[in-house]
Amino acid sequence: MLASTFLLVVHLCTAKSSPAAAVAALYRVLCRAPDRFVAPTYQVLFANMVALVWNVYFSFATRPKAA
C-alpha cells in the first residue's frame, strides 16, 4: 500500500496534471481504498490537514512578489 501510494505521488508530481486532480487522486488512494491508510475515525482530520496545506501553498504561490 505504501509503495503504491509513493508511486502515485511521484507520478502526479511529474505528470502535467492539475493540483486539484493530484489531491483528489491522493485522497482516493489514502482514504477510499479497501485497505485504508487513514483510519475512518481520522479521515476528517486528514481532510482538514490537506486543506490547510493546500491553502498555505496557494497563499504563498499567489502572493505578490516583493519589488
WOGI-V705045 format. One record per pair of residues at least 6 apart in sequence whose C-alpha atoms are under 8 Angstrom apart, sorted by sequence separation. I is the first residue (numbers start at 1). GAP is how many residues later the second one is. D is the distance in whole Angstrom. If there is no record, write none. Layout:
BEGIN
i gap d
I GAP D
I GAP D
END
This chain:
BEGIN
i gap d
30 6 6
31 6 6
29 7 8
30 7 5
31 7 6
29 8 8
30 8 6
31 8 8
38 8 8
13 9 8
31 9 8
12 10 6
31 12 7
9 13 8
9 17 7
8 18 7
5 21 8
5 24 7
5 25 8
1 34 8
1 36 8
END
